[in-house]
Amino acid sequence: MTILLAYHSGTNRPDESTAFRDLLPIGLCSLHALLRTKAIDAHLANLSGMDRSQITSLFRRIKPKLVGFSQWTHNRHSTLELARLAKQQLPGCTVVLGGGHATHQAEAILAYHPEVDLIVAGEGEETLLALIAALEQGQPLDNVAGLVIRAEGTLVRTGVRPRIHDLDQLPYPARYLHEAAGVDLELQTQFISTSRGCPSACRFCASPTFWGRAVHTRSPASVVEEFLFHRCQFGTLYLSLRDDTFTADRRRTIELCRLLSERQVNMFWNCQTRVEAVDEEVLVWMKRAGCECIQLGVESGSRRLLQLLGKRITPEQVITACDAVHRVGLQLSVYLIAGIPGETTEDNRATKELLRRIAPHDLQVAPLAYYPGTSLFSDALRHQQVAADLFESSREEALLVMADGNRRTARLLNGTANLAPQLNSRTIATLKQRIGYCAVTCMQAGDHYLQRGDWRRAEAEYGEITVTQPDHPWGWLLLAELYDQIGRPGQARSCYRRLLDLVPRHPQALMRCT
């Protein structure tokens, strides 16, 4: 059976974020990799940059018998339009939806959209394998756990499939990415996941109802091998770890960082986590292992709004975590939510005061929105604050809780710019004394001096990496980019060639040396 797994971001607007348009969900890539390792004729495609004729041509060329679309709230309508197109162009094919929106809105989708045959609910790998086997053998689908199907005029959930406990058994999502259509390999291969689930239950997040509250993790050894796979196969030197709460298991985090250092993986990375799941010792381990930025879910500086959002954290915990991040010298990025019902001027003042106190380097603010599977939406539905057909009737990508949520978001952003403390020679020296030599610190120091126009001190900082760790590719990359910037192409090419000795598939070095 030929399978097509596909995604469309929901719009082809020219001003759309490149990352939003060009990135496939990691879960969809994982499904594709698993099918390919099972010798199933599976294809993967990002349809976001394609017009209707290109998509139609792809359908006709592949001729899949099963088409699986990844559906989330932002792309819910475009996914259904693609399902209709698939039915038109591929008579007799089975159209399956999976993903967060499809999982939590399965009954509504199947009730109103005959172009969708069935839905894979929740974690999809084992369910998809069982579904394919049942279709090939002509067996009834009500025996396949993890589906939502039509059966004798009713909608049926076929039972909850147990989650995969040993995530190490799954192939790396990027294993067969080179075969995919419409995928930006250089961008896509910067994103991985090392765990599934979150131990918390924030009211605005659907993760607990999608994965369950238990966090299932991959072994540190498996994660290290995936780092090395990305470096060797794609020349990737920077990874973004998209776990909901990367540091949920403190002991695992330290062991992973220890292995990354021992194996001399020599890549930089970032992650996201919760403020109560970090401490200074863990952060030092992370920085020495290549972490340069940590993203924390702060959401608000108002104790009252934090409780309303179900965050179960306090402003004091936020301050403690962020102070530790600054002491270690990591870049601090925080997430905030605006447009919360009942928020007052005093709440906004508390948030701005907290931001001034924690001084993040980066700030991402989003308006509070309804998503299926969240307690925020289910409570609003129960109290008749929203219509049951909200996601069907509205064409908006995000269903804001407050109509002026975007305006409130912009106002908060405008009032909290340029908060982060600037590096200086004293803080750089203090960092080096506190945690010892660290490639991330050298990179940060070099970037600081370069921004000030002091290229000689920047050269010395980047050069410290090449002297202390001559096999660390970042030292050579940073020097190459520096020499390019100050008009020394010969020295730049020399550094790029050294970089290629270490990372033969590094895209930038290949382009500069060929």
C-alpha positions as CSV (number, residue, x, y, z in Angstrom):
1,M,0.0,0.0,0.0
2,T,1.3,3.5,-0.9
3,I,1.0,6.1,1.8
4,L,1.2,9.9,1.6
5,L,1.7,11.8,4.8
6,A,1.2,15.6,4.3
7,Y,0.9,18.9,6.0
8,H,-0.2,22.4,5.0
9,S,0.4,25.4,7.3
10,G,-3.0,26.9,6.4
11,T,-2.1,29.9,4.3
12,N,0.3,30.9,1.5
13,R,0.5,34.5,2.5
14,P,3.8,36.1,1.4
15,D,4.3,37.7,4.8
16,E,3.9,34.4,6.6
17,S,6.8,33.3,8.9
18,T,9.2,31.1,7.0
19,A,9.5,28.7,9.9
20,F,5.7,28.5,10.4
21,R,5.3,27.7,6.7
22,D,8.3,25.5,6.1
23,L,8.4,23.3,9.2
24,L,6.6,20.0,9.4
25,P,5.4,18.7,12.7
26,I,8.0,16.4,14.2
27,G,5.3,13.8,14.8
28,L,4.5,13.6,11.2
29,C,8.2,13.0,10.3
30,S,8.3,10.3,13.0
31,L,5.4,8.5,11.4
32,H,7.1,8.6,8.0
33,A,10.4,7.4,9.3
34,L,8.6,4.5,11.1
35,L,6.7,3.4,7.9
36,R,9.9,3.6,5.9
37,T,11.8,1.4,8.3
38,K,9.0,-1.1,8.0
39,A,9.5,-1.2,4.2
40,I,6.2,0.5,3.6
41,D,5.9,2.7,0.5
42,A,5.5,5.9,2.4
43,H,5.9,9.5,1.1
44,L,6.2,12.7,3.1
45,A,5.3,16.2,1.8
46,N,5.0,19.8,3.0
47,L,2.3,21.2,0.8
48,S,2.5,24.7,2.3
49,G,4.4,26.3,-0.6
50,M,2.5,24.5,-3.4
51,D,-0.5,25.8,-5.3
52,R,-3.5,23.6,-6.1
53,S,-2.1,22.4,-9.5
54,Q,1.2,21.4,-7.9
55,I,-0.6,19.5,-5.1
56,T,-2.8,17.8,-7.6
57,S,0.2,16.8,-9.7
58,L,1.8,15.3,-6.5
59,F,-1.3,13.3,-5.7
60,R,-1.4,11.9,-9.2
61,R,2.2,11.1,-9.3
62,I,2.3,9.2,-6.0
63,K,-1.2,7.6,-6.3
64,P,-1.5,6.9,-2.6
65,K,-4.1,4.5,-1.3
66,L,-4.0,6.2,2.1
67,V,-3.5,9.9,2.6
68,G,-2.8,11.1,6.2
69,F,-3.0,14.8,7.0
70,S,-1.6,16.5,10.1
71,Q,-4.3,18.8,11.4
72,W,-3.9,21.5,14.1
73,T,-6.2,24.4,14.9
74,H,-4.4,26.9,12.8
75,N,-4.6,24.7,9.7
76,R,-7.9,23.0,10.3
77,H,-9.7,24.5,7.3
78,S,-6.9,24.0,4.8
79,T,-6.5,20.4,5.9
80,L,-10.2,19.7,5.2
81,E,-9.9,21.4,1.8
82,L,-6.9,19.1,1.0
83,A,-9.0,16.1,2.1
84,R,-11.7,17.1,-0.4
85,L,-9.1,17.5,-3.1
86,A,-7.6,14.1,-2.3
87,K,-11.0,12.5,-2.6
88,Q,-11.6,14.2,-6.0
89,Q,-8.2,13.3,-7.4
90,L,-7.7,9.8,-5.8
91,P,-11.0,7.9,-6.1
92,G,-11.1,5.1,-3.5
93,C,-8.3,6.4,-1.3
94,T,-8.7,6.5,2.5
95,V,-8.3,9.9,4.0
96,V,-7.0,10.0,7.6
97,L,-6.5,12.9,9.9
98,G,-4.2,13.0,13.0
99,G,-2.7,15.7,15.2
100,G,-3.9,17.8,18.1
101,H,-7.0,19.4,16.5
102,A,-8.1,16.2,14.8
103,T,-7.8,14.2,18.1
104,H,-9.9,16.5,20.1
105,Q,-12.5,17.4,17.5
106,A,-12.8,14.0,15.9
107,E,-16.5,13.5,16.3
108,A,-17.4,17.0,15.0
109,I,-15.1,16.5,12.0
110,L,-16.5,13.1,11.1
111,A,-20.0,14.3,11.6
112,Y,-19.7,17.2,9.1
113,H,-17.0,16.2,6.7
114,P,-17.5,13.1,4.7
115,E,-14.2,13.7,2.9
116,V,-12.5,12.4,6.1
117,D,-12.8,8.7,6.5
118,L,-11.4,8.3,10.0
119,I,-9.1,9.9,12.6
120,V,-6.0,8.6,14.5
121,A,-6.4,9.9,18.0
122,G,-3.3,10.8,20.1
123,E,0.1,9.2,19.6
124,G,0.0,7.8,16.1
125,E,2.9,5.4,15.4
126,E,1.5,2.0,16.5
127,T,-2.1,3.0,15.6
128,L,-1.1,3.8,12.0
129,L,0.8,0.6,11.6
130,A,-2.2,-1.4,12.9
131,L,-4.6,0.6,10.6
132,I,-2.5,-0.1,7.5
133,A,-2.4,-3.8,8.3
134,A,-6.2,-3.9,8.8
135,L,-6.8,-2.1,5.6
136,E,-4.5,-4.4,3.6
137,Q,-6.1,-7.5,5.1
138,G,-9.7,-6.3,4.9
139,Q,-10.2,-6.5,8.6
140,P,-12.8,-4.4,10.6
141,L,-11.4,-1.2,11.9
142,D,-13.3,-1.3,15.2
143,N,-10.6,-3.8,16.3
144,V,-7.9,-1.2,15.9
145,A,-7.4,0.8,19.1
146,G,-6.7,4.5,18.8
147,L,-9.1,5.4,16.0
148,V,-12.3,7.4,15.7
149,I,-14.5,5.9,12.9
150,R,-18.0,5.8,11.5
151,A,-19.7,2.5,12.3
152,E,-23.4,1.7,11.5
153,G,-24.4,5.3,11.4
154,T,-22.7,6.3,14.6
155,L,-19.3,7.7,15.6
156,V,-17.1,5.3,17.6
157,R,-13.8,5.6,19.4
158,T,-12.2,2.2,19.2
159,G,-10.5,2.4,22.5
160,V,-7.4,4.1,24.0
161,R,-4.1,2.7,22.7
162,P,-1.4,2.5,25.4
163,R,1.4,5.0,24.9
164,I,4.8,3.9,23.7
165,H,7.0,3.5,26.7
166,D,10.2,2.8,25.0
167,L,10.6,5.8,22.7
168,D,14.1,4.6,21.8
169,Q,12.6,2.0,19.6
170,L,11.3,4.7,17.2
171,P,13.6,5.8,14.3
172,Y,14.8,9.4,14.2
173,P,12.1,11.6,12.6
174,A,14.8,13.0,10.2
175,R,15.9,9.5,9.1
176,Y,14.3,9.8,5.6
177,L,13.7,13.5,5.4
178,H,15.9,13.7,2.3
179,E,13.2,11.9,0.4
180,A,10.4,14.4,1.3
181,A,8.8,16.9,-1.0
182,G,8.6,20.6,-0.2
183,V,10.9,20.3,2.9
184,D,13.6,22.8,3.8
185,L,16.2,20.3,5.0
186,E,18.5,22.9,6.5
187,L,15.6,24.3,8.6
188,Q,13.7,21.1,9.4
189,T,16.8,19.3,10.7
190,Q,17.3,21.9,13.4
191,F,14.3,20.6,15.4
192,I,14.1,17.4,17.5
193,S,12.2,16.1,20.4
194,T,13.6,14.0,23.3
195,S,10.4,13.3,25.3
196,R,6.6,13.3,25.0
197,G,4.2,14.8,27.5
198,C,4.2,17.4,30.3
199,P,3.7,16.9,34.0
200,S,1.7,20.0,34.3
201,A,-1.9,20.9,33.5
202,C,-2.1,24.5,32.3
203,R,-5.7,25.4,31.3
204,F,-4.7,26.8,27.9
205,C,-2.6,23.8,26.8
206,A,-3.9,20.6,25.3
207,S,-0.8,18.5,25.9
208,P,-2.1,16.8,29.0
209,T,-5.2,15.5,27.1
210,F,-3.2,14.5,24.0
211,W,-0.2,12.7,25.7
212,G,-1.6,12.2,29.2
213,R,0.2,13.6,32.3
214,A,3.0,11.1,32.3
215,V,6.2,12.2,30.6
216,H,7.8,9.5,28.5
217,T,11.5,10.1,27.8
218,R,14.1,8.8,25.5
219,S,17.4,7.6,27.0
220,P,20.3,10.0,27.0
221,A,22.3,7.7,24.9
222,S,19.6,7.7,22.2
223,V,19.4,11.5,22.2
224,V,23.2,11.8,21.9
225,E,23.1,9.5,18.9
226,E,20.4,11.6,17.3
227,F,22.5,14.8,17.8
228,L,25.4,13.0,16.0
229,F,23.1,11.8,13.2
230,H,22.0,15.4,12.5
231,R,25.6,16.6,12.5
232,C,26.9,13.8,10.3
233,Q,24.0,13.5,7.8
234,F,22.9,17.2,7.4
235,G,25.9,19.2,8.7
236,T,23.6,20.6,11.5
237,L,25.4,22.4,14.3
238,Y,22.5,23.9,16.2
239,L,19.4,22.1,17.5
240,S,16.2,23.3,19.0
241,L,14.8,20.7,21.5
242,R,11.0,21.0,21.4
243,D,10.1,19.0,24.5
244,D,7.2,20.5,26.5
245,T,9.4,20.4,29.6
246,F,12.9,19.4,28.7
247,T,14.2,19.3,32.3
248,A,11.2,17.4,33.8
249,D,13.6,14.6,34.9
250,R,16.6,16.3,36.5
251,R,18.8,13.2,36.7
252,R,18.2,12.4,33.0
253,T,19.0,16.0,32.0
254,I,22.4,15.9,33.8
255,E,23.2,12.5,32.4
256,L,22.4,13.7,28.9
257,C,24.6,16.7,29.3
258,R,27.4,14.5,30.7
259,L,27.2,12.3,27.6
260,L,27.1,15.2,25.2
261,S,30.3,16.5,26.8
262,E,32.0,13.1,27.0
263,R,31.2,12.2,23.4
264,Q,32.4,15.7,22.3
265,V,29.3,16.2,20.2
266,N,30.1,19.9,20.1
267,M,26.8,21.3,19.0
268,F,24.9,24.3,20.4
269,W,21.2,24.0,21.3
270,N,18.2,25.5,23.0
271,C,15.3,24.0,24.9
272,Q,12.1,25.0,26.7
273,T,10.9,24.1,30.2
274,R,9.1,25.3,33.4
275,V,10.6,27.6,36.0
276,E,10.2,25.1,38.8
277,A,12.2,22.5,36.8
278,V,15.5,24.3,36.7
279,D,18.3,25.1,39.2
280,E,21.8,26.5,38.8
281,E,23.6,23.2,38.9
282,V,21.4,21.8,36.0
283,L,21.9,25.0,34.0
284,V,25.7,24.8,34.4
285,W,25.6,21.2,33.1
286,M,23.4,22.3,30.2
287,K,25.6,25.3,29.2
288,R,28.8,23.2,29.3
289,A,27.0,20.7,27.0
290,G,26.2,23.4,24.5
291,C,22.9,24.9,25.6
292,E,23.0,28.6,24.8
293,C,19.3,29.6,25.3
294,I,16.5,28.4,27.6
295,Q,12.8,29.3,27.0
296,L,10.6,29.5,30.1
297,G,6.8,29.7,30.3
298,V,6.2,32.7,32.5
299,E,2.8,33.8,31.1
300,S,2.1,36.6,33.6
301,G,3.5,38.5,36.5
302,S,0.2,38.5,38.2
303,R,-0.3,35.8,40.9
304,R,-4.1,35.9,40.3
305,L,-3.7,35.4,36.5
306,L,-1.2,32.6,37.0
307,Q,-3.8,30.8,39.1
308,L,-6.5,31.5,36.5
309,L,-4.3,30.0,33.8
310,G,-3.6,26.9,35.9
311,K,0.2,27.5,35.9
312,R,0.7,26.5,39.6
313,I,3.8,28.7,39.8
314,T,4.5,32.0,41.6
315,P,6.3,35.1,40.6
316,E,8.9,34.3,43.2
317,Q,9.7,31.0,41.4
318,V,10.0,32.8,38.1
319,I,12.5,35.2,39.7
320,T,14.5,32.4,41.2
321,A,14.7,30.5,37.9
322,C,15.6,33.6,35.9
323,D,18.2,34.7,38.3
324,A,19.9,31.3,38.0
325,V,19.8,31.6,34.2
326,H,21.5,35.0,34.3
327,R,24.1,33.8,36.8
328,V,25.0,30.9,34.4
329,G,25.0,33.2,31.4
330,L,22.4,31.5,29.2
331,Q,20.2,33.5,26.9
332,L,16.8,33.9,28.6
333,S,13.7,33.7,26.5
334,V,10.2,33.9,28.1
335,Y,6.7,33.2,26.9
336,L,3.9,35.5,28.0
337,I,0.1,35.5,27.5
338,A,-2.0,38.6,27.0
339,G,-5.7,39.1,26.5
340,I,-6.7,37.1,29.6
341,P,-10.3,37.7,30.7
342,G,-10.5,40.0,33.8
343,E,-6.9,41.2,33.5
344,T,-6.6,44.6,35.0
345,T,-4.2,47.5,34.9
346,E,-2.7,46.2,38.1
347,D,-2.2,42.8,36.5
348,N,-0.4,44.4,33.6
349,R,1.7,46.5,35.9
350,A,2.7,43.3,37.8
351,T,3.8,41.6,34.6
352,K,5.9,44.6,33.5
353,E,7.5,44.8,36.9
354,L,8.3,41.1,36.8
355,L,9.8,41.5,33.3
356,R,12.0,44.4,34.5
357,R,13.1,42.2,37.4
358,I,14.0,39.1,35.4
359,A,15.3,41.0,32.3
360,P,14.8,38.5,29.5
361,H,16.9,38.6,26.3
362,D,13.9,37.6,24.2
363,L,10.1,37.9,24.8
364,Q,7.4,36.1,23.0
365,V,3.8,37.2,23.7
366,A,0.7,35.5,22.4
367,P,-3.0,36.3,23.0
368,L,-4.9,33.8,25.0
369,A,-6.8,31.5,22.6
370,Y,-9.2,28.6,22.7
371,Y,-7.9,25.2,21.6
372,P,-9.8,21.9,21.7
373,G,-8.7,19.6,24.4
374,T,-7.9,22.4,26.8
375,S,-9.8,22.9,30.1
376,L,-10.1,26.6,29.1
377,F,-12.2,25.6,26.1
378,S,-14.2,22.9,27.8
379,D,-15.1,25.2,30.7
380,A,-16.1,28.0,28.3
381,L,-18.3,25.4,26.4
382,R,-19.9,24.2,29.6
383,H,-20.8,27.8,30.7
384,Q,-22.1,28.6,27.2
385,Q,-19.4,31.3,26.7
386,V,-18.6,29.9,23.2
387,A,-20.6,28.0,20.6
388,A,-20.1,24.3,20.2
389,D,-19.3,24.8,16.5
390,L,-16.7,27.6,17.2
391,F,-13.9,25.9,15.2
392,E,-16.2,25.1,12.3
393,S,-17.9,28.4,12.0
394,S,-14.8,30.7,12.4
395,R,-12.2,31.0,9.7
396,E,-9.7,32.6,12.1
397,E,-6.4,30.7,12.6
398,A,-6.5,31.4,16.3
399,L,-9.8,31.7,18.3
400,L,-9.0,34.5,20.7
401,V,-10.6,34.5,24.1
402,M,-10.8,38.3,24.0
403,A,-11.5,40.1,20.8
404,D,-8.8,42.7,21.5
405,G,-6.2,40.0,22.4
406,N,-3.8,41.1,19.5
407,R,-4.0,44.7,20.6
408,R,-3.2,43.8,24.2
409,T,-0.3,41.6,23.0
410,A,1.2,44.5,21.0
411,R,0.7,46.9,23.9
412,L,2.6,44.6,26.3
413,L,5.4,44.0,23.8
414,N,5.8,47.8,23.2
415,G,6.1,48.4,26.9
416,T,8.7,45.8,27.6
417,A,11.4,46.2,25.0
418,N,15.2,46.1,25.6
419,L,15.1,44.7,29.1
420,A,18.1,42.3,29.0
421,P,21.3,43.3,30.7
422,Q,24.2,43.8,28.3
423,L,27.4,41.7,28.6
424,N,30.6,43.6,29.5
425,S,34.2,42.6,30.2
426,R,33.5,42.2,33.9
427,T,30.5,39.9,33.5
428,I,32.4,37.8,30.9
429,A,35.3,37.4,33.3
430,T,32.9,36.5,36.1
431,L,31.1,33.8,33.9
432,K,34.5,32.3,33.0
433,Q,35.5,32.2,36.6
434,R,32.2,30.7,37.7
435,I,31.9,27.8,35.3
436,G,35.3,27.6,33.7
437,Y,36.1,27.4,30.0
438,C,32.9,27.0,28.0
439,A,32.5,27.3,24.2
440,V,29.1,28.9,24.6
441,T,30.6,31.6,26.8
442,C,33.3,32.3,24.2
443,M,30.7,32.6,21.5
444,Q,28.6,35.0,23.6
445,A,31.7,37.1,24.5
446,G,32.9,37.2,20.9
447,D,29.5,38.2,19.7
448,H,29.4,41.0,22.3
449,Y,32.8,42.4,21.2
450,L,31.9,42.1,17.5
451,Q,28.7,44.1,18.1
452,R,30.8,46.8,19.6
453,G,33.2,46.8,16.6
454,D,36.1,45.3,18.5
455,W,36.9,42.5,16.1
456,R,40.3,41.7,17.6
457,R,38.7,40.8,21.0
458,A,36.0,38.9,19.1
459,E,38.7,37.0,17.2
460,A,40.4,36.2,20.5
461,E,37.2,34.8,22.0
462,Y,36.3,32.7,19.0
463,G,39.9,31.6,18.7
464,E,39.9,30.4,22.3
465,I,37.5,27.7,21.2
466,T,39.8,26.5,18.4
467,V,42.8,26.4,20.7
468,T,41.0,24.7,23.7
469,Q,38.8,22.5,21.5
470,P,40.4,22.3,18.0
471,D,37.7,19.7,17.0
472,H,34.9,22.0,18.0
473,P,33.3,23.2,14.7
474,W,31.8,26.3,16.2
475,G,35.1,27.9,16.8
476,W,36.0,27.6,13.1
477,L,32.5,28.7,11.9
478,L,32.6,31.8,14.1
479,L,36.0,32.8,12.9
480,A,35.1,32.2,9.3
481,E,32.0,34.4,9.6
482,L,34.1,37.1,11.4
483,Y,36.8,37.1,8.7
484,D,34.1,37.3,6.0
485,Q,32.6,40.3,7.8
486,I,35.9,42.2,8.1
487,G,37.0,41.5,4.5
488,R,39.5,38.7,4.9
489,P,38.2,36.1,2.5
490,G,41.4,34.0,2.5
491,Q,41.3,33.5,6.2
492,A,37.6,32.8,6.0
493,R,38.0,30.1,3.4
494,S,40.8,28.5,5.5
495,C,38.5,28.3,8.5
496,Y,35.6,27.0,6.4
497,R,37.9,24.3,5.0
498,R,38.8,23.3,8.6
499,L,35.2,23.2,9.4
500,L,34.5,20.9,6.5
501,D,37.2,18.5,7.8
502,L,35.1,18.2,11.0
503,V,31.6,18.5,9.5
504,P,31.8,17.5,5.8
505,R,28.1,18.3,5.1
506,H,27.9,21.7,6.7
507,P,25.8,23.7,4.1
508,Q,27.4,27.2,4.6
509,A,31.0,25.8,4.5
510,L,30.2,23.8,1.4
511,M,28.8,26.8,-0.4
512,R,31.8,29.0,0.5
513,C,34.4,26.4,-0.5
514,T,32.9,25.2,-3.8
